[in-house]
Amino acid sequence: MMMMIGLYNYWVVMVLMMIGLYIVIAHGNLIKKIVGLNIFQTSVFIFYISLAKVEGGTAPILAEGINLYSNPLPHVLILTAIVVGISTTALGLALVVRIKEAYGTMEEEDIQKKDNQEC
């Protein structure tokens, strides 16, 4: 039981991942799908940061008496992924705005029906 409590961050990752996946699959609204993808993406960020944690590790600065260092590379990669995620979200929202202007709706089923009527 104590081991499960100690790994609570992995439980948080799994819960967020499943919530995000459920939102993407279950909802037809494009804005809700983007929010679901962002929740899923946040769970991946938390997962990578959790893996990068070194118990007792310090910043990689050479000093006397320090033998265990923490690798900063995963944290830097997550910062880059956050920037890419924000820009991808902005692009997705811009596309949703254009779809709303073109079709008059943001619901996936209504968009597919209008596309099938044009054919």
Contacts in CASP RR format, 6 or more apart in sequence:
PFRMAT RR
TARGET T0000
AUTHOR 0000-0000-0000
METHOD contacts of the structure
MODEL  1
MMMMIGLYNYWVVMVLMMIGLYIVIAHGNLIKKIVGLNIFQTSVFIFYIS
LAKVEGGTAPILAEGINLYSNPLPHVLILTAIVVGISTTALGLALVVRIK
EAYGTMEEEDIQKKDNQEC
4 11 0 8 1.000
9 46 0 8 1.000
9 50 0 8 1.000
10 47 0 8 1.000
10 50 0 8 1.000
12 43 0 8 1.000
12 46 0 8 1.000
13 43 0 8 1.000
13 44 0 8 1.000
13 46 0 8 1.000
13 47 0 8 1.000
13 50 0 8 1.000
14 43 0 8 1.000
16 39 0 8 1.000
16 40 0 8 1.000
16 42 0 8 1.000
16 43 0 8 1.000
16 46 0 8 1.000
17 40 0 8 1.000
17 43 0 8 1.000
17 44 0 8 1.000
19 36 0 8 1.000
19 39 0 8 1.000
20 36 0 8 1.000
20 37 0 8 1.000
20 39 0 8 1.000
20 40 0 8 1.000
20 43 0 8 1.000
21 36 0 8 1.000
21 40 0 8 1.000
23 32 0 8 1.000
23 33 0 8 1.000
23 35 0 8 1.000
23 36 0 8 1.000
23 39 0 8 1.000
24 33 0 8 1.000
24 36 0 8 1.000
24 37 0 8 1.000
24 40 0 8 1.000
27 33 0 8 1.000
28 107 0 8 1.000
28 108 0 8 1.000
28 109 0 8 1.000
29 106 0 8 1.000
29 107 0 8 1.000
29 108 0 8 1.000
30 96 0 8 1.000
30 99 0 8 1.000
30 106 0 8 1.000
30 107 0 8 1.000
30 108 0 8 1.000
31 93 0 8 1.000
31 96 0 8 1.000
31 106 0 8 1.000
33 108 0 8 1.000
34 89 0 8 1.000
34 92 0 8 1.000
34 93 0 8 1.000
34 96 0 8 1.000
37 89 0 8 1.000
38 85 0 8 1.000
38 89 0 8 1.000
41 81 0 8 1.000
41 85 0 8 1.000
44 81 0 8 1.000
45 78 0 8 1.000
45 81 0 8 1.000
45 82 0 8 1.000
48 74 0 8 1.000
48 77 0 8 1.000
48 78 0 8 1.000
49 74 0 8 1.000
49 75 0 8 1.000
49 78 0 8 1.000
51 74 0 8 1.000
52 70 0 8 1.000
52 71 0 8 1.000
52 73 0 8 1.000
52 74 0 8 1.000
52 75 0 8 1.000
53 70 0 8 1.000
54 68 0 8 1.000
54 69 0 8 1.000
54 70 0 8 1.000
54 71 0 8 1.000
56 68 0 8 1.000
56 70 0 8 1.000
57 68 0 8 1.000
57 69 0 8 1.000
57 70 0 8 1.000
58 66 0 8 1.000
58 68 0 8 1.000
58 69 0 8 1.000
58 70 0 8 1.000
59 69 0 8 1.000
59 70 0 8 1.000
59 72 0 8 1.000
60 69 0 8 1.000
60 70 0 8 1.000
60 71 0 8 1.000
60 72 0 8 1.000
96 106 0 8 1.000
99 106 0 8 1.000
99 111 0 8 1.000
100 106 0 8 1.000
103 110 0 8 1.000
103 111 0 8 1.000
103 114 0 8 1.000
105 111 0 8 1.000
105 114 0 8 1.000
END
